[in-house]
Amino acid sequence: MATVALRNAELVNEGRRLRADVLLRDGLIERIGTIPAGTHVDREIDLQGKLLLPGLIDDQVHFREPGLTHKATIATEARAAVAGGVTSFMEMPNTNPPATNFEALEAKYARAAETSIANYSFFFGGSNTNLELVKAVDPKRVCGVKVFMGSSTGDMLVDQEATLEGIFRYAPTLIATHCEDTPMIKAAEAAAKAKWGEDVPAGEHPHIRNADACYASSSMAAALAKRHDARLHILHITTAKELSLFSAAPLKGKRLTAEACVHHLWFAEEDYARLGHQIKCNPAVKTSADRAAVRAAVAAGVIDVIATDHAPHTREEKAQTYFKAPSGLPLVQHSLLILLDLWKQGVLPLETIVERASHAPAVLFGVEKRGFIREGYAADLVVVDPAKPHTVRADNLIFQCGWSPLEGHTFACSIDRTFVNGVCVYEDGMIRADAPKGQRLSFEGNAR
């Protein structure tokens, strides 16, 4: 493993910017500051004019393996992740088979160990029938328990009251939830089908999966968490109405936290006319007023974490009629670029972006020695060129599905290079051919 000196870096870390050299050795950040004369290094990289950020930790992705590998694999999407500055990911359990038992969960870990060039962890999936297994989840080796309190995931929907009470009472680690009210959505779908048949306009999606359906489920989850003193993390908040559930208290010690996803910070309802089902996702992209409220909540710390909910489907699947077109879009390669554009537009400070996308996931999940630029921490780093634009084209997409709703957009910044565990795995627009595999994330302080 090469010893690397990063010279003249502008670090964006822990709420401030600092000009310094950074020495990477044996996969770790060995020194921040002046590197003593005579120090042996294998490679020096001059980062004059560039920004050095801790690698992003994406706490919600769907990499589709096993069972849905015509859409994506752990290997392909991990490559896209590092190209976007995401050095660690936490993947969801709704694969085929779902990760609702330990055999299926460990099979995913084994596959990631073989193929992922990013660091990884996997959620254990709660179901109506596996409460005893939920109780046995190891908080030091698994990022959390995922509960789908919405209708988008078929047989992984947890809708039995006694089961929900049991999960919130006994889960030994953080509980992450997808919150939408199924009966309300089913009624709205039936009304839409009666009006339009199969050809429901894509722009009806935020009316079918509306703010009331989100709030009904989110508020129920918050009440369950309060009743059982559970640690609850509600994923992909999309509405102004839900924000009343959360506070801007310091993250450390919070029992109820929230996540926003980059597409809900970027797109709004008017974009359906242009992009149709390409931006169909659950929960839905909603109004520009909702987007503005979610952006403000991210800035204020009411929403704690920014992630992607990266969920690829094939172009052919997304081209189908409303009830057949699946929900989800590919985002992991461009999440940091989206956030950097929001910085350039004055929506979010750069320091806040680093806090929500790198520091906060590490703190919330208790990720051991990652998510910060600190001596002794893993050298998971991303270099940003703030003066070099990047245009999204089909021929520079790395994720497997091969399309993006962002095609044709030119971002103001570009990802210059990405380090995972001290190794430069992405630079000059290319993934290193012999990039080593990432590491399984370990956790401290992630217990209930």
N, C-alpha and C positions, 0 to 999 in steps of 0.2 A: 504494500500500500504506500503510495507516494506521499512524501511530506511536501506540503504546498504552502507557499507564502502568498497571501492576497495583499497586494500593496495599494495604498491610497484609497481604501474603501470608505464610502460614506455609509456607516451602519445606521439602519433604522430599527430601533430595538428599545423596548421597555419605556416607551413614551418620549424618546429623544433621538436626536441624530448626533453621531459622533464620527469624526474622521480618524481612522486608525488602520494599522496593518493587522492582519489576522493570520495566525499560524495554525495549520491543520496537520495533525500527526496521528497515525494509528486510528483514524476514524473519528477523532475528537478535535474540538477546538482547544488547542494547547495554550495559546496566548493571544490576548487582544491588546494592542498597543505597539510600541516600538519593538521590533524583533532584534535581539542582540546581534552585533556584528559577529561573524564567524559561525552563525547557526547554519547547519547543513539543511538545505532544501533541495528537493528533486525538481521542483517547478516553481517559478515565480509568475504571477499574473498581475498586471497593472490594471486596477479598476478605476483609474482616474475618470471622473465624470459619470460613474455608475453607482447604483445603489445596491447595498448588500442587506438582504432581509433574511430572517429565519424562514426555512421552508414551511409552506403551508401544511396544516394538518386538517384534512377534509373529513369531517365526522359523519358524512352521509353520502355514500356512493352505492351504485348497483352495477357490479361488473359482470353479472349474468352467468357466472360459472359456479356450479355445474348446471347443465340442462338447457341453457339458452344461448349456447355458444355461436349460433348463427348471428347473434347481435353483437357479442363482445366476449372477451375472455379476460381473466385476471392479467395475463401477460400483456395483451394489447392495451388495455386501459391503464395499467400501471405505467406503460411507456408514455401514453398521452399525459398522464398525471405529471411525471417529472418534466416533460416538455413545457408544462404550464406552471412549474414552480411548486407543485404539490409533492412533498417528499414522504408523506405518510397518509394513509387512508384507513377509514373504518367502514366496512362493507356490510350491507344489509342482508337479512336472512332469507328473503323471499326468492330463493333460487329453486331448482328442481333436481333433487329433493330439497325441501327447505331445511335450514339449519335449526331444527327444533328438537334435535337430540344430539348427544355429544359425538356420536360417530360421524354424523354429517358435518358437524362443526369442525372437527379435527381434520376431516378430509379436505375442507377448504383451506385450513392452515397448511396442510401438507402440500397442496397444489401451489399456494402462494410461495412457499419456501422454494419450490422448484422453478417458478416462472416470474415472480414479481421483482422488478428492479426498484420499486418503492417499498418503504416500510409498511406494515399492514397489521390490522386487527379485524376481527369479525364479530358482529353482534350475534347473540343467541336469541332465537325467536320464541316469543311467548305464543301459546295457542290455547284453545279451550280445553286441552287435554294433557298438558305437560307441566303442571304446576310443581310437581315434585322435582322435576329436572331443573326448573327455574331456580328453585331453592338451593340447588347444588352448584350453581355457576360460581367459578373462581374469580373474584374481583381483581386478582393480581395478573390474570392471564387473558381475560376477556373484557372488552371495552364496556359492555353493558347488555341489558335485555331490551329488545325491541318489541313494542306492542303496536299492532296495527288496529287502531280504533277508527277505522274507516273502511270503505267498501272497495278499495282499489286493488286488493291483494287476494281475492278469492278465499281459499280455505285457510288463510292465515288470519282472517278477521277474528278478533277476540271480542265477542259480544255477550258472553254469559256473565251476569252480574257477579255471581259467586267467584268465578275465575278471576275477574278483574280485581275484586276485593283481595283475593289471595295473592295475586302477583304484587299488588301495591303494598300488601302487608309483609310479604316474605322475601321479595327479591333482594339478594344480598349486595347488589350493585346499583348503579344508576339505571333508571328506566327511561328509555327514549320512546316517544309516541308519535305516530301519525294520527292526527285528530280531524276527522270529519264525521258528521252524523249520517249513518247509513239510511235510516228510514226517510229522512228529509231529502236525501239525494235520490233515492229510488222514486219518490213521489214526483220530484222535479223531472227526472228522466221520463217517466210515464207521460207527464203532461207535454213534454217536448216531442216525444214520439207520436203522440196523438195529433199534434199540430203539423209536424214536418215529415213524419215517417222516418226512414233511415237517413235522410238528408238534412239532419239538424245542422245549422250553420255553426262553424267553429266558434264564432263569437258568442254563442249561447253557453259555452262551457262555464264561464264565471257566474252565470245566473243559475245554472243547474247545481254547481258546487259553489254555493254562495257564502257570504259572510256569516249568515245565521247558522248554516250547517257547520262551519268551522268553529264558531264560538260555542255552540251547544256541546260539541265534543271536547274542546279544549277546556272549557269551564268544568265539565264533569271530571276530566283527568286531574285538573288542579285541585278539585275538592277531594278526590280520592287520595292524592298525594298528601294533602294537609291532614286528612283523617288518619292516615297511617304513618305520617312523618317519613314519607319516602322521598328520595332524590329523583325529581322528575325533570326531564329535558324535553320540551315540546318542539318538535322539528318544524321547519319550513312555515313560519308564521307569514300570513299573506294579508291580513286585514287590520284596519285601524281598530275595529271593535275588540279584537283579542288582546290588544296591548294593555288594556286595563287590568289584565290578570298578573302583570309582571311589574317589577320595580327596578330602579337604577342603583340598587344597593351593590356594594363591592361583590365581585364574583365569588371570592373565597368565602365559604360559609353559606352561600345561597342554596336553598333547597328546591326552588323552582326557577328554572332557566329556560331560555328560548334561543332558537336558531332562525336566522334568515338565510335564504338561498339567493345566489347571484342573479338568477333569472327573474326573481320577483323584485329585485332591486333595479333591474335593467328594463324589462318589458312592462307594458301596460295594456289595458283592454283594447285600445285602438290598434295594437299590433296584430290582432287576429285577422284583420282585413287583408293585411299584407302576407302574413306567414301561415295562417290557417292552423292545421293540426300540428305543424312543426313546433308550435309552442303550447300544444295541449299537454297539460301536466296536472297532477293531483298533489296538493290543492292547486286550484287554478290561478293563473295570472289574472289579477283583478284590476280595479280602476286606478287611474293615475293618482287619485287622492289616497287610496290605500298604499300605493307604492311610496308616495311622499311620506306618509306616516311611518311606514316600516323603515325607510331610510333615516328618518329623524330618530327613531327608536334605536337603531344601530349606533348612530352618532352619540346618543345620550347614555348608552349602556343599559337601556331597558331590554334590548335584545343583546345577548352575550356573545354569540358565535355566528360566523358566516361560513357557509358550506356550499355545496353544489347540488346535491341530490342527482348527480350524474346518472342518467337512466337512458341508455341508447336503445334505439329500435332501428330497423332497416328503413330505408327511404320508401320502399314499397309498402311496408306496414303502415307508415304514417300517412300515406296517400289514400288510405281507405276512407269510407264514410264514417260519420261521427261515432257510432256505437262499436265499430270495428277498429278504428284507429287507436292504438295504445297510447297511454299517457307517459310522458317523460321525454327528455331531450338531452343530448350529449353536451357537457359543459366543462369537464375537468381540465381540458387543455387550455381553456380561456378564462377561467375564473379570476385569476390574478389580473389578467389584462383588463377584464371588465372593471374590477375594483380600481385599477390604476386610472382608467378613463374617468371614473367617478371622482377620483382625486383631482385629476386635471380639470374637471368641470366644477370643482368646488363643493361637491356633495359631501365627501368624507375626507377628513385629514388622513394623510399617509400613515401617521402614527396609530390612528384608530383602526385602519385596515389591518396593520400588523397585529394589533392587540386582539381583534376579533377573529382573525383567520389563522393566527399562529399561536400567540400566547394563550388566549382563552381556551381553545380546545385542550391544550396541554394541562392547564390548571383544572379545568372542569372534570376531565377524565383521569387526572393524576398520572399522565404519561411521564415515564421516568426519563429525565434529562434530555428532553427534546422541546422544541417550540420556542427557544430563546437563543440568542447569541451570547453564550456564557462560557467561560473557561471550564473545561471538564465535561461539557455537554456534547452530545453527538453533533458532528459537523454536517447538519442538514441545512443547506443554505441555498438561496436563489439570488442571482445577480440580475438586476434590471437595468436596461439601457433606457433612460427616460427621454432620450432625444432621437431614438430610432423607431419609426413607426412599423407596425406589423399589420399586413392585410390578410384576412382569413380567406383562404381559397381551398377548393376541394383537394388540390394537389399538395397542400401542406398540413392536412389533417392527419393525425396519427391514430386516433381511436378508430376502431374497426368499422363502424357503421358508415363512415365515409361521407357524411353530410353534416351541416351545422346550420342553425337558423341565423348564425352570425356571418355566413359567407358574403363576401363583398364589403364587409365593414373594415375600416382601417383604424386600428387602435393606435393611440398616441405613443405607447411604449412597446418594448419587446423584451422577451426573456432572453438574456444573454447566455447564461449557463446555470446549471443546477448541480449541486453536490448532494449526494446521499451517503451518509456515513463516511464523509471525507473524500469520496471519489467523485470526480467530475463526470457525471453520466450523460449530460446533455450540453452541447455547445455548438455554435455555428449552425444552428438549425438541425442538428443531427443527434440521434441517440448513439452513444458509444457502443460499438459492436460487442465488446467484451465486458459490458457493464455488469458488475457483480450483483447478486441478488440482495434485496433489502432484508430487513430484520423484523422479526415479530415484536410488536410493541409490548412492553411490560408496564405495569401500573403500580403506583403507590397512592394511597389515600383515595382509592376509587370505591372503597366499600361503602355500604349504606350509612 
